[in-house]
Amino acid sequence: GGVGDIINSSTTRKRKDPEGGEEDEKRVVELREWQRERVRTRTLEEIVGKCETDLKLQDSSKIVTASKVQEGLMAHLPLELLTFCILPQLDQVSLARLAKTCTRMRSAVHTFLLKSKTLDMKDVIYWIETENRLVDCSDALKAAFMFLTRNTSVISLRKLKMWGHPDQPIMVNLNTIRKLIKQNRNLEELSLVNMKLTDPLMDVIMKLPKLKYLQLSPALINKGSTLYVKIKELKQKGCEITGVGLQRRQEYWKGTARVFNLKF
């Protein structure tokens, strides 16, 4: 037709390919259906069910080690499932073991630690000092602290629990601990058990805007120290402050250490 003529639908109708075009289109449709079924999205329940099936052992007396899990299952887990469902269920010692299995696990654990909300060094110290039976644990404790804090680069902590010994050096120097506390401004709970407080460290603690709970060892604070004035001021702001007596480590690990409210 010429300019201005109405184009009928018949003019845009696909012509049949005399060389088998319809058959080719049918094959394309079948191929697409096969591909869609092959890459079908699985639900979380299906993924977890597959994981549980893969973890079942014929002999229940066998122990599934971290490396065995990695070889048979962990290496193929979706990253989202690993990050949000598996890693949050592991303690710090298990995370360290898992990070040693392969590059993918190490990367996943490092990313998880950077976003972690809680750090409790109690189990780590217990494992290093009892399971390994090390005479000098200072290097191992420092390495564990730097690993779990990603060299003091974590900034998302809400709870931090440190534990020392009044007669031994702490795992890292107070400046490192002060740096970690300073950059985690959203801390809500802080425990510094069997650790000597200093004025610079207390100044950083007082600047935490969301701190609701502070636990410390008052026996390590000199009477008449300006630290008591700062602690009292912090309590008046609404922060709950408790003390822990200097007792044997086993009592603290078992949760039987004497905890009391500080009176001013």
C-alpha positions in Angstrom: 0.0 0.0 0.0 0.9 3.6 -0.3 1.4 6.3 2.2 -1.6 6.6 4.6 -3.0 3.1 3.8 -4.1 1.0 6.8 -1.9 -2.0 7.4 -4.0 -5.1 8.0 -2.9 -7.7 10.5 -2.5 -10.1 7.6 0.4 -8.1 6.3 2.4 -8.8 9.6 1.5 -12.5 9.9 4.5 -14.8 10.0 4.8 -16.9 6.9 5.4 -20.5 7.2 9.0 -21.5 6.6 8.9 -24.1 3.8 12.1 -25.6 5.1 10.8 -26.7 8.5 10.7 -23.5 10.6 7.8 -24.7 12.7 9.7 -27.9 13.7 12.7 -25.8 14.8 10.5 -23.5 16.9 9.0 -26.6 18.6 12.5 -27.8 19.4 13.4 -24.4 20.9 10.4 -24.6 23.2 11.4 -28.1 24.3 14.9 -27.0 25.0 13.8 -24.0 27.0 11.5 -26.3 29.1 14.4 -28.7 29.7 16.8 -25.8 30.7 14.2 -24.3 33.0 13.7 -27.6 34.9 17.5 -28.1 35.0 18.1 -24.8 36.8 15.0 -24.8 38.8 15.2 -22.6 41.9 15.1 -24.6 45.1 13.4 -23.5 48.3 15.3 -23.2 51.5 13.5 -26.3 52.9 14.7 -28.3 49.9 18.3 -27.1 50.3 18.3 -27.9 54.1 16.7 -31.3 53.4 19.4 -32.1 50.9 22.1 -31.0 53.4 20.7 -33.2 56.1 20.5 -36.2 53.8 24.1 -35.7 52.7 25.3 -35.5 56.3 23.8 -38.8 57.4 26.4 -41.5 57.9 26.0 -45.2 57.7 28.0 -45.7 60.9 26.7 -43.3 63.6 29.9 -43.7 65.6 31.8 -41.9 63.0 32.6 -38.2 63.6 32.1 -35.7 60.8 35.2 -33.5 60.8 35.2 -30.0 59.3 37.3 -31.1 56.4 35.0 -34.0 55.6 32.0 -31.7 55.7 33.8 -29.3 53.4 34.6 -32.0 50.9 31.2 -33.6 50.7 28.9 -30.7 51.4 30.1 -27.3 52.5 31.9 -26.5 49.3 28.6 -26.8 47.4 26.4 -24.9 49.8 24.9 -21.6 48.6 26.7 -18.7 50.2 23.5 -17.3 51.6 22.7 -20.5 53.4 26.2 -20.8 54.8 26.3 -17.2 56.0 22.8 -16.9 57.6 22.0 -20.5 58.7 25.3 -22.3 59.3 27.9 -19.9 60.6 25.7 -18.2 63.2 25.3 -21.6 64.9 29.1 -22.1 65.4 31.2 -21.0 68.3 34.4 -19.1 67.8 36.6 -22.2 68.0 34.5 -24.0 65.3 34.7 -20.9 63.1 38.5 -20.9 63.3 38.6 -24.6 62.4 36.3 -24.1 59.5 38.3 -21.2 58.1 41.3 -23.6 57.8 39.5 -26.1 55.5 39.6 -24.2 52.2 39.8 -20.8 50.6 36.1 -20.5 50.2 35.4 -21.3 53.8 38.1 -18.9 55.0 36.6 -16.0 52.9 33.1 -16.8 54.2 34.2 -16.9 57.8 36.2 -13.6 57.5 33.1 -11.9 56.0 30.9 -13.2 58.7 33.3 -12.1 61.5 33.4 -8.5 60.1 29.6 -8.3 60.5 29.4 -10.2 63.8 27.4 -8.6 66.6 28.9 -10.6 69.5 32.4 -11.5 70.6 32.9 -13.7 73.7 36.5 -14.7 74.3 35.6 -17.0 77.2 35.2 -20.2 75.2 38.3 -19.4 73.2 40.5 -18.9 76.3 39.1 -22.1 77.8 39.9 -24.1 74.7 43.4 -22.8 74.3 44.4 -23.2 77.9 42.8 -26.6 78.6 42.5 -28.5 75.3 45.9 -27.6 74.0 47.6 -27.7 77.4 50.0 -24.9 76.4 52.5 -23.7 79.0 52.7 -20.3 77.5 49.4 -19.3 75.9 50.1 -15.6 75.2 50.9 -16.0 71.5 47.9 -18.3 70.9 45.6 -15.9 72.8 46.8 -12.9 70.8 46.4 -14.8 67.5 42.9 -15.8 68.4 41.9 -12.3 69.4 43.3 -10.8 66.2 41.6 -13.5 64.1 38.2 -13.0 65.7 38.4 -9.2 65.4 40.0 -9.3 61.9 42.9 -7.4 63.3 40.6 -5.1 65.3 38.8 -4.0 62.1 35.3 -5.1 63.2 32.8 -2.3 63.7 29.4 -3.9 64.2 29.7 -5.4 67.7 26.8 -5.1 70.2 28.3 -7.4 72.9 31.9 -7.7 73.8 33.2 -10.0 76.6 36.9 -9.9 77.4 38.5 -12.0 80.2 41.9 -11.7 81.6 44.0 -12.9 84.6 45.1 -10.6 87.4 48.5 -12.2 87.7 49.2 -12.6 84.0 49.5 -10.3 80.9 46.2 -9.9 79.0 46.0 -11.3 75.5 46.6 -8.0 73.8 47.6 -4.6 75.2 45.1 -2.2 76.6 45.6 0.2 73.6 44.4 -2.5 71.3 41.3 -3.1 73.4 40.6 0.6 73.7 40.8 0.9 69.9 38.3 -2.0 69.4 35.9 -0.5 71.9 36.2 3.0 70.4 35.3 1.9 66.9 32.3 -0.1 68.0 30.2 2.8 69.1 27.0 0.7 69.1 28.2 -1.6 72.0 25.3 -2.3 74.4 27.0 -4.8 76.7 30.7 -4.8 77.7 32.5 -7.2 80.1 36.1 -6.7 81.2 36.6 -9.4 83.7 39.9 -9.7 85.6 41.3 -6.8 83.7 42.8 -3.6 85.1 41.0 -0.4 84.0 42.8 2.7 83.1 41.6 6.3 82.8 42.0 6.4 78.9 40.1 3.1 78.6 37.3 4.3 80.9 37.1 7.6 78.9 36.4 5.6 75.8 33.8 3.5 77.6 32.0 6.6 78.8 31.6 7.8 75.3 29.6 4.8 74.2 26.1 6.2 73.6 24.2 2.9 73.7 26.0 1.1 76.6 23.4 -0.5 78.9 25.5 -3.0 80.8 29.1 -3.0 82.1 30.8 -5.8 84.0 34.2 -5.4 85.6 36.4 -6.5 88.5 36.4 -3.8 91.2 39.2 -5.6 93.1 41.6 -4.3 90.4 40.5 -0.7 90.8 42.5 1.3 93.4 40.3 2.8 96.1 40.0 6.5 95.8 40.8 6.3 92.1 39.2 8.7 89.7 37.8 5.6 87.9 35.2 5.2 90.6 34.0 8.8 89.9 33.6 7.9 86.2 31.9 4.6 86.9 29.4 6.3 89.2 28.7 8.9 86.5 28.2 6.2 84.0 25.7 4.4 86.3 23.8 7.7 86.8 23.3 7.8 83.1 21.3 4.5 83.3 24.0 1.9 82.6 23.8 -1.2 84.8 27.2 -2.0 86.3 28.1 -5.2 88.0 31.3 -6.6 89.5 32.9 -10.0 89.4 35.0 -11.3 92.2 38.5 -12.5 91.4 37.9 -16.3 91.5 39.3 -19.3 89.8 38.9 -19.5 86.1 36.9 -22.7 86.2 34.2 -21.0 88.3 33.9 -18.3 85.7 33.8 -20.8 82.8 31.0 -22.7 84.5 29.1 -19.5 85.2 29.5 -19.9 89.0 31.6 -16.8 89.6 30.2 -14.3 92.2 28.5 -11.4 90.4 27.3 -8.5 92.5 26.0 -4.9 92.0 28.4 -2.1 92.7 27.5 0.2 95.5 28.8 3.8 95.7 
